[in-house]
Amino acid sequence: MVAETPAHYKGEHGIQPFDIIDAFKLGFNLGNVVKYVCRADLKGEALKDLHKARVYLDREIARRQK
């Protein structure tokens, strides 16, 4: 049985962040950036989620600079 997807993962458009992540083949770090940005205003913890997105973006930038 598949669990119901929480509303903060679908937003008002019904688009799942993982569909975007898969379509663009973003990988772990950028996938997490998309996930946290997409749901930032849907959980009531926007700043917390935006800070998390920045952590993953910084990790990806550091990875690519090596």
PDB file of N, CA, C and O in Angstrom:
ATOM      1  N   MET A   1       0.844  -1.186   0.000  1.00  0.00           N
ATOM      2  CA  MET A   1       0.000   0.000   0.000  1.00  0.00           C
ATOM      3  C   MET A   1       0.890   1.249   0.000  1.00  0.00           C
ATOM      4  O   MET A   1       1.831   1.344   0.788  1.00  0.00           O
ATOM      5  N   VAL A   2       0.593   2.191  -0.873  1.00  0.00           N
ATOM      6  CA  VAL A   2       1.354   3.427  -0.970  1.00  0.00           C
ATOM      7  C   VAL A   2       0.733   4.474  -0.052  1.00  0.00           C
ATOM      8  O   VAL A   2      -0.479   4.688  -0.058  1.00  0.00           O
ATOM      9  N   ALA A   3       1.586   5.121   0.733  1.00  0.00           N
ATOM     10  CA  ALA A   3       1.098   6.141   1.659  1.00  0.00           C
ATOM     11  C   ALA A   3       0.676   7.389   0.896  1.00  0.00           C
ATOM     12  O   ALA A   3       1.221   7.692  -0.166  1.00  0.00           O
ATOM     13  N   GLU A   4      -0.289   8.104   1.441  1.00  0.00           N
ATOM     14  CA  GLU A   4      -0.734   9.381   0.862  1.00  0.00           C
ATOM     15  C   GLU A   4       0.411  10.387   0.944  1.00  0.00           C
ATOM     16  O   GLU A   4       1.080  10.492   1.972  1.00  0.00           O
ATOM     17  N   THR A   5       0.631  11.116  -0.127  1.00  0.00           N
ATOM     18  CA  THR A   5       1.695  12.122  -0.174  1.00  0.00           C
ATOM     19  C   THR A   5       1.248  13.364   0.589  1.00  0.00           C
ATOM     20  O   THR A   5       0.164  13.889   0.335  1.00  0.00           O
ATOM     21  N   PRO A   6       2.080  13.843   1.530  1.00  0.00           N
ATOM     22  CA  PRO A   6       1.728  15.054   2.266  1.00  0.00           C
ATOM     23  C   PRO A   6       1.536  16.242   1.324  1.00  0.00           C
ATOM     24  O   PRO A   6       2.206  16.340   0.296  1.00  0.00           O
ATOM     25  N   ALA A   7       0.629  17.132   1.677  1.00  0.00           N
ATOM     26  CA  ALA A   7       0.306  18.290   0.846  1.00  0.00           C
ATOM     27  C   ALA A   7       1.522  19.171   0.577  1.00  0.00           C
ATOM     28  O   ALA A   7       1.623  19.777  -0.490  1.00  0.00           O
ATOM     29  N   HIS A   8       2.463  19.249   1.551  1.00  0.00           N
ATOM     30  CA  HIS A   8       3.616  20.137   1.354  1.00  0.00           C
ATOM     31  C   HIS A   8       4.583  19.616   0.292  1.00  0.00           C
ATOM     32  O   HIS A   8       5.528  20.319  -0.066  1.00  0.00           O
ATOM     33  N   TYR A   9       4.374  18.416  -0.213  1.00  0.00           N
ATOM     34  CA  TYR A   9       5.207  17.919  -1.310  1.00  0.00           C
ATOM     35  C   TYR A   9       4.561  18.155  -2.670  1.00  0.00           C
ATOM     36  O   TYR A   9       5.240  18.066  -3.693  1.00  0.00           O
ATOM     37  N   LYS A  10       3.279  18.450  -2.701  1.00  0.00           N
ATOM     38  CA  LYS A  10       2.580  18.635  -3.973  1.00  0.00           C
ATOM     39  C   LYS A  10       2.260  20.089  -4.272  1.00  0.00           C
ATOM     40  O   LYS A  10       2.224  20.477  -5.439  1.00  0.00           O
ATOM     41  N   GLY A  11       2.030  20.887  -3.272  1.00  0.00           N
ATOM     42  CA  GLY A  11       1.657  22.269  -3.494  1.00  0.00           C
ATOM     43  C   GLY A  11       0.300  22.363  -4.171  1.00  0.00           C
ATOM     44  O   GLY A  11      -0.395  21.358  -4.322  1.00  0.00           O
ATOM     45  N   GLU A  12      -0.070  23.540  -4.568  1.00  0.00           N
ATOM     46  CA  GLU A  12      -1.390  23.743  -5.177  1.00  0.00           C
ATOM     47  C   GLU A  12      -1.444  23.247  -6.614  1.00  0.00           C
ATOM     48  O   GLU A  12      -2.531  23.089  -7.170  1.00  0.00           O
ATOM     49  N   HIS A  13      -0.286  22.999  -7.225  1.00  0.00           N
ATOM     50  CA  HIS A  13      -0.244  22.547  -8.613  1.00  0.00           C
ATOM     51  C   HIS A  13      -0.250  21.035  -8.742  1.00  0.00           C
ATOM     52  O   HIS A  13      -0.433  20.513  -9.841  1.00  0.00           O
ATOM     53  N   GLY A  14      -0.052  20.321  -7.636  1.00  0.00           N
ATOM     54  CA  GLY A  14      -0.028  18.870  -7.676  1.00  0.00           C
ATOM     55  C   GLY A  14       1.236  18.286  -8.272  1.00  0.00           C
ATOM     56  O   GLY A  14       1.293  17.086  -8.540  1.00  0.00           O
ATOM     57  N   ILE A  15       2.246  19.106  -8.485  1.00  0.00           N
ATOM     58  CA  ILE A  15       3.510  18.636  -9.047  1.00  0.00           C
ATOM     59  C   ILE A  15       4.417  18.193  -7.910  1.00  0.00           C
ATOM     60  O   ILE A  15       4.617  18.921  -6.938  1.00  0.00           O
ATOM     61  N   GLN A  16       4.952  17.015  -8.043  1.00  0.00           N
ATOM     62  CA  GLN A  16       5.861  16.493  -7.030  1.00  0.00           C
ATOM     63  C   GLN A  16       7.282  16.963  -7.324  1.00  0.00           C
ATOM     64  O   GLN A  16       7.717  16.900  -8.474  1.00  0.00           O
ATOM     65  N   PRO A  17       8.011  17.429  -6.323  1.00  0.00           N
ATOM     66  CA  PRO A  17       9.402  17.798  -6.554  1.00  0.00           C
ATOM     67  C   PRO A  17      10.226  16.666  -7.167  1.00  0.00           C
ATOM     68  O   PRO A  17      11.106  16.925  -7.988  1.00  0.00           O
ATOM     69  N   PHE A  18       9.956  15.418  -6.783  1.00  0.00           N
ATOM     70  CA  PHE A  18      10.766  14.334  -7.333  1.00  0.00           C
ATOM     71  C   PHE A  18      10.544  14.157  -8.826  1.00  0.00           C
ATOM     72  O   PHE A  18      11.417  13.628  -9.514  1.00  0.00           O
ATOM     73  N   ASP A  19       9.392  14.586  -9.349  1.00  0.00           N
ATOM     74  CA  ASP A  19       9.188  14.541 -10.799  1.00  0.00           C
ATOM     75  C   ASP A  19      10.118  15.528 -11.511  1.00  0.00           C
ATOM     76  O   ASP A  19      10.666  15.225 -12.571  1.00  0.00           O
ATOM     77  N   ILE A  20      10.283  16.696 -10.921  1.00  0.00           N
ATOM     78  CA  ILE A  20      11.202  17.700 -11.470  1.00  0.00           C
ATOM     79  C   ILE A  20      12.644  17.205 -11.357  1.00  0.00           C
ATOM     80  O   ILE A  20      13.425  17.307 -12.302  1.00  0.00           O
ATOM     81  N   ILE A  21      12.978  16.671 -10.187  1.00  0.00           N
ATOM     82  CA  ILE A  21      14.327  16.163  -9.935  1.00  0.00           C
ATOM     83  C   ILE A  21      14.680  15.068 -10.942  1.00  0.00           C
ATOM     84  O   ILE A  21      15.768  15.075 -11.518  1.00  0.00           O
ATOM     85  N   ASP A  22      13.767  14.139 -11.150  1.00  0.00           N
ATOM     86  CA  ASP A  22      13.998  13.051 -12.105  1.00  0.00           C
ATOM     87  C   ASP A  22      14.085  13.566 -13.535  1.00  0.00           C
ATOM     88  O   ASP A  22      14.962  13.151 -14.293  1.00  0.00           O
ATOM     89  N   ALA A  23      13.185  14.465 -13.908  1.00  0.00           N
ATOM     90  CA  ALA A  23      13.150  14.969 -15.285  1.00  0.00           C
ATOM     91  C   ALA A  23      14.454  15.675 -15.663  1.00  0.00           C
ATOM     92  O   ALA A  23      14.917  15.569 -16.799  1.00  0.00           O
ATOM     93  N   PHE A  24      15.032  16.384 -14.718  1.00  0.00           N
ATOM     94  CA  PHE A  24      16.261  17.123 -14.989  1.00  0.00           C
ATOM     95  C   PHE A  24      17.524  16.381 -14.541  1.00  0.00           C
ATOM     96  O   PHE A  24      18.639  16.877 -14.703  1.00  0.00           O
ATOM     97  N   LYS A  25      17.327  15.169 -13.967  1.00  0.00           N
ATOM     98  CA  LYS A  25      18.462  14.348 -13.498  1.00  0.00           C
ATOM     99  C   LYS A  25      19.396  15.162 -12.592  1.00  0.00           C
ATOM    100  O   LYS A  25      20.599  15.253 -12.836  1.00  0.00           O
ATOM    101  N   LEU A  26      18.817  15.745 -11.554  1.00  0.00           N
ATOM    102  CA  LEU A  26      19.548  16.694 -10.722  1.00  0.00           C
ATOM    103  C   LEU A  26      20.493  16.084  -9.705  1.00  0.00           C
ATOM    104  O   LEU A  26      21.431  16.755  -9.275  1.00  0.00           O
ATOM    105  N   GLY A  27      20.286  14.865  -9.311  1.00  0.00           N
ATOM    106  CA  GLY A  27      21.158  14.272  -8.312  1.00  0.00           C
ATOM    107  C   GLY A  27      20.782  14.709  -6.900  1.00  0.00           C
ATOM    108  O   GLY A  27      19.814  15.440  -6.692  1.00  0.00           O
ATOM    109  N   PHE A  28      21.575  14.240  -5.936  1.00  0.00           N
ATOM    110  CA  PHE A  28      21.231  14.410  -4.525  1.00  0.00           C
ATOM    111  C   PHE A  28      21.204  15.863  -4.068  1.00  0.00           C
ATOM    112  O   PHE A  28      20.186  16.332  -3.559  1.00  0.00           O
ATOM    113  N   ASN A  29      22.302  16.575  -4.244  1.00  0.00           N
ATOM    114  CA  ASN A  29      22.378  17.948  -3.716  1.00  0.00           C
ATOM    115  C   ASN A  29      21.363  18.873  -4.366  1.00  0.00           C
ATOM    116  O   ASN A  29      20.590  19.532  -3.669  1.00  0.00           O
ATOM    117  N   LEU A  30      21.354  18.931  -5.692  1.00  0.00           N
ATOM    118  CA  LEU A  30      20.416  19.830  -6.363  1.00  0.00           C
ATOM    119  C   LEU A  30      18.978  19.351  -6.206  1.00  0.00           C
ATOM    120  O   LEU A  30      18.053  20.163  -6.184  1.00  0.00           O
ATOM    121  N   GLY A  31      18.787  18.057  -6.100  1.00  0.00           N
ATOM    122  CA  GLY A  31      17.449  17.533  -5.834  1.00  0.00           C
ATOM    123  C   GLY A  31      16.910  18.032  -4.508  1.00  0.00           C
ATOM    124  O   GLY A  31      15.734  18.381  -4.401  1.00  0.00           O
ATOM    125  N   ASN A  32      17.765  18.065  -3.501  1.00  0.00           N
ATOM    126  CA  ASN A  32      17.339  18.581  -2.206  1.00  0.00           C
ATOM    127  C   ASN A  32      17.073  20.075  -2.252  1.00  0.00           C
ATOM    128  O   ASN A  32      16.172  20.560  -1.567  1.00  0.00           O
ATOM    129  N   VAL A  33      17.837  20.812  -3.043  1.00  0.00           N
ATOM    130  CA  VAL A  33      17.571  22.242  -3.211  1.00  0.00           C
ATOM    131  C   VAL A  33      16.160  22.431  -3.749  1.00  0.00           C
ATOM    132  O   VAL A  33      15.386  23.227  -3.217  1.00  0.00           O
ATOM    133  N   VAL A  34      15.830  21.698  -4.805  1.00  0.00           N
ATOM    134  CA  VAL A  34      14.491  21.802  -5.401  1.00  0.00           C
ATOM    135  C   VAL A  34      13.420  21.426  -4.381  1.00  0.00           C
ATOM    136  O   VAL A  34      12.417  22.126  -4.244  1.00  0.00           O
ATOM    137  N   LYS A  35      13.630  20.336  -3.677  1.00  0.00           N
ATOM    138  CA  LYS A  35      12.651  19.868  -2.691  1.00  0.00           C
ATOM    139  C   LYS A  35      12.375  20.936  -1.632  1.00  0.00           C
ATOM    140  O   LYS A  35      11.220  21.259  -1.355  1.00  0.00           O
ATOM    141  N   TYR A  36      13.426  21.474  -1.051  1.00  0.00           N
ATOM    142  CA  TYR A  36      13.230  22.444   0.025  1.00  0.00           C
ATOM    143  C   TYR A  36      12.668  23.773  -0.483  1.00  0.00           C
ATOM    144  O   TYR A  36      11.866  24.399   0.210  1.00  0.00           O
ATOM    145  N   VAL A  37      13.065  24.210  -1.655  1.00  0.00           N
ATOM    146  CA  VAL A  37      12.525  25.451  -2.208  1.00  0.00           C
ATOM    147  C   VAL A  37      11.048  25.281  -2.550  1.00  0.00           C
ATOM    148  O   VAL A  37      10.239  26.165  -2.269  1.00  0.00           O
ATOM    149  N   CYS A  38      10.695  24.155  -3.152  1.00  0.00           N
ATOM    150  CA  CYS A  38       9.302  23.924  -3.549  1.00  0.00           C
ATOM    151  C   CYS A  38       8.349  23.909  -2.363  1.00  0.00           C
ATOM    152  O   CYS A  38       7.218  24.382  -2.470  1.00  0.00           O
ATOM    153  N   ARG A  39       8.789  23.376  -1.247  1.00  0.00           N
ATOM    154  CA  ARG A  39       7.874  23.250  -0.112  1.00  0.00           C
ATOM    155  C   ARG A  39       8.033  24.349   0.932  1.00  0.00           C
ATOM    156  O   ARG A  39       7.338  24.339   1.948  1.00  0.00           O
ATOM    157  N   ALA A  40       8.934  25.294   0.698  1.00  0.00           N
ATOM    158  CA  ALA A  40       9.251  26.297   1.712  1.00  0.00           C
ATOM    159  C   ALA A  40       8.028  27.048   2.229  1.00  0.00           C
ATOM    160  O   ALA A  40       7.908  27.271   3.433  1.00  0.00           O
ATOM    161  N   ASP A  41       7.134  27.433   1.354  1.00  0.00           N
ATOM    162  CA  ASP A  41       5.973  28.215   1.799  1.00  0.00           C
ATOM    163  C   ASP A  41       4.754  27.356   2.112  1.00  0.00           C
ATOM    164  O   ASP A  41       3.679  27.890   2.387  1.00  0.00           O
ATOM    165  N   LEU A  42       4.904  26.045   2.073  1.00  0.00           N
ATOM    166  CA  LEU A  42       3.757  25.164   2.278  1.00  0.00           C
ATOM    167  C   LEU A  42       3.707  24.538   3.662  1.00  0.00           C
ATOM    168  O   LEU A  42       2.683  23.968   4.038  1.00  0.00           O
ATOM    169  N   LYS A  43       4.779  24.630   4.423  1.00  0.00           N
ATOM    170  CA  LYS A  43       4.834  23.990   5.738  1.00  0.00           C
ATOM    171  C   LYS A  43       4.813  24.977   6.894  1.00  0.00           C
ATOM    172  O   LYS A  43       4.729  24.574   8.054  1.00  0.00           O
ATOM    173  N   GLY A  44       4.889  26.269   6.585  1.00  0.00           N
ATOM    174  CA  GLY A  44       4.932  27.257   7.657  1.00  0.00           C
ATOM    175  C   GLY A  44       6.318  27.419   8.251  1.00  0.00           C
ATOM    176  O   GLY A  44       6.474  28.041   9.301  1.00  0.00           O
ATOM    177  N   GLU A  45       7.327  26.863   7.589  1.00  0.00           N
ATOM    178  CA  GLU A  45       8.707  26.960   8.062  1.00  0.00           C
ATOM    179  C   GLU A  45       9.603  27.412   6.913  1.00  0.00           C
ATOM    180  O   GLU A  45      10.644  26.805   6.665  1.00  0.00           O
ATOM    181  N   ALA A  46       9.211  28.459   6.220  1.00  0.00           N
ATOM    182  CA  ALA A  46       9.905  28.875   4.994  1.00  0.00           C
ATOM    183  C   ALA A  46      11.386  29.135   5.218  1.00  0.00           C
ATOM    184  O   ALA A  46      12.213  28.626   4.462  1.00  0.00           O
ATOM    185  N   LEU A  47      11.740  29.898   6.217  1.00  0.00           N
ATOM    186  CA  LEU A  47      13.156  30.211   6.432  1.00  0.00           C
ATOM    187  C   LEU A  47      13.965  28.965   6.752  1.00  0.00           C
ATOM    188  O   LEU A  47      15.094  28.820   6.283  1.00  0.00           O
ATOM    189  N   LYS A  48      13.404  28.078   7.536  1.00  0.00           N
ATOM    190  CA  LYS A  48      14.098  26.830   7.862  1.00  0.00           C
ATOM    191  C   LYS A  48      14.372  26.024   6.592  1.00  0.00           C
ATOM    192  O   LYS A  48      15.482  25.526   6.404  1.00  0.00           O
ATOM    193  N   ASP A  49      13.378  25.893   5.727  1.00  0.00           N
ATOM    194  CA  ASP A  49      13.558  25.132   4.497  1.00  0.00           C
ATOM    195  C   ASP A  49      14.502  25.845   3.531  1.00  0.00           C
ATOM    196  O   ASP A  49      15.276  25.182   2.839  1.00  0.00           O
ATOM    197  N   LEU A  50      14.461  27.165   3.465  1.00  0.00           N
ATOM    198  CA  LEU A  50      15.380  27.898   2.593  1.00  0.00           C
ATOM    199  C   LEU A  50      16.827  27.779   3.066  1.00  0.00           C
ATOM    200  O   LEU A  50      17.745  27.713   2.250  1.00  0.00           O
ATOM    201  N   HIS A  51      17.029  27.751   4.378  1.00  0.00           N
ATOM    202  CA  HIS A  51      18.378  27.534   4.909  1.00  0.00           C
ATOM    203  C   HIS A  51      18.870  26.125   4.550  1.00  0.00           C
ATOM    204  O   HIS A  51      20.037  25.942   4.204  1.00  0.00           O
ATOM    205  N   LYS A  52      17.986  25.146   4.633  1.00  0.00           N
ATOM    206  CA  LYS A  52      18.353  23.777   4.252  1.00  0.00           C
ATOM    207  C   LYS A  52      18.713  23.727   2.770  1.00  0.00           C
ATOM    208  O   LYS A  52      19.684  23.072   2.390  1.00  0.00           O
ATOM    209  N   ALA A  53      17.944  24.408   1.937  1.00  0.00           N
ATOM    210  CA  ALA A  53      18.243  24.443   0.502  1.00  0.00           C
ATOM    211  C   ALA A  53      19.623  25.049   0.267  1.00  0.00           C
ATOM    212  O   ALA A  53      20.377  24.572  -0.580  1.00  0.00           O
ATOM    213  N   ARG A  54      19.946  26.083   1.005  1.00  0.00           N
ATOM    214  CA  ARG A  54      21.250  26.738   0.838  1.00  0.00           C
ATOM    215  C   ARG A  54      22.393  25.811   1.220  1.00  0.00           C
ATOM    216  O   ARG A  54      23.451  25.836   0.590  1.00  0.00           O
ATOM    217  N   VAL A  55      22.190  24.995   2.246  1.00  0.00           N
ATOM    218  CA  VAL A  55      23.224  24.026   2.644  1.00  0.00           C
ATOM    219  C   VAL A  55      23.543  23.098   1.476  1.00  0.00           C
ATOM    220  O   VAL A  55      24.712  22.864   1.169  1.00  0.00           O
ATOM    221  N   TYR A  56      22.516  22.571   0.828  1.00  0.00           N
ATOM    222  CA  TYR A  56      22.734  21.653  -0.285  1.00  0.00           C
ATOM    223  C   TYR A  56      23.289  22.368  -1.512  1.00  0.00           C
ATOM    224  O   TYR A  56      24.091  21.792  -2.247  1.00  0.00           O
ATOM    225  N   LEU A  57      22.883  23.599  -1.744  1.00  0.00           N
ATOM    226  CA  LEU A  57      23.434  24.360  -2.853  1.00  0.00           C
ATOM    227  C   LEU A  57      24.918  24.642  -2.620  1.00  0.00           C
ATOM    228  O   LEU A  57      25.727  24.522  -3.540  1.00  0.00           O
ATOM    229  N   ASP A  58      25.270  25.013  -1.396  1.00  0.00           N
ATOM    230  CA  ASP A  58      26.679  25.246  -1.065  1.00  0.00           C
ATOM    231  C   ASP A  58      27.499  23.970  -1.230  1.00  0.00           C
ATOM    232  O   ASP A  58      28.638  24.021  -1.692  1.00  0.00           O
ATOM    233  N   ARG A  59      26.929  22.832  -0.856  1.00  0.00           N
ATOM    234  CA  ARG A  59      27.632  21.555  -1.031  1.00  0.00           C
ATOM    235  C   ARG A  59      27.877  21.268  -2.507  1.00  0.00           C
ATOM    236  O   ARG A  59      28.952  20.794  -2.875  1.00  0.00           O
ATOM    237  N   GLU A  60      26.904  21.546  -3.345  1.00  0.00           N
ATOM    238  CA  GLU A  60      27.053  21.298  -4.783  1.00  0.00           C
ATOM    239  C   GLU A  60      28.086  22.242  -5.395  1.00  0.00           C
ATOM    240  O   GLU A  60      28.886  21.830  -6.235  1.00  0.00           O
ATOM    241  N   ILE A  61      28.068  23.491  -4.978  1.00  0.00           N
ATOM    242  CA  ILE A  61      29.055  24.446  -5.472  1.00  0.00           C
ATOM    243  C   ILE A  61      30.462  23.987  -5.071  1.00  0.00           C
ATOM    244  O   ILE A  61      31.377  24.004  -5.894  1.00  0.00           O
ATOM    245  N   ALA A  62      30.633  23.583  -3.824  1.00  0.00           N
ATOM    246  CA  ALA A  62      31.944  23.123  -3.344  1.00  0.00           C
ATOM    247  C   ALA A  62      32.382  21.872  -4.115  1.00  0.00           C
ATOM    248  O   ALA A  62      33.557  21.745  -4.461  1.00  0.00           O
ATOM    249  N   ARG A  63      31.471  20.965  -4.383  1.00  0.00           N
ATOM    250  CA  ARG A  63      31.785  19.744  -5.128  1.00  0.00           C
ATOM    251  C   ARG A  63      32.297  20.087  -6.517  1.00  0.00           C
ATOM    252  O   ARG A  63      33.262  19.489  -6.994  1.00  0.00           O
ATOM    253  N   ARG A  64      31.664  21.030  -7.153  1.00  0.00           N
ATOM    254  CA  ARG A  64      32.032  21.389  -8.535  1.00  0.00           C
ATOM    255  C   ARG A  64      33.311  22.231  -8.599  1.00  0.00           C
ATOM    256  O   ARG A  64      33.979  22.268  -9.632  1.00  0.00           O
ATOM    257  N   GLN A  65      33.641  22.889  -7.521  1.00  0.00           N
ATOM    258  CA  GLN A  65      34.862  23.710  -7.508  1.00  0.00           C
ATOM    259  C   GLN A  65      36.120  22.882  -7.299  1.00  0.00           C
ATOM    260  O   GLN A  65      37.225  23.379  -7.519  1.00  0.00           O
ATOM    261  N   LYS A  66      35.977  21.649  -6.885  1.00  0.00           N
ATOM    262  CA  LYS A  66      37.139  20.786  -6.634  1.00  0.00           C
ATOM    263  C   LYS A  66      37.825  20.397  -7.913  1.00  0.00           C
ATOM    264  O   LYS A  66      38.821  19.674  -7.884  1.00  0.00           O
TER     265      LYS A  66
END
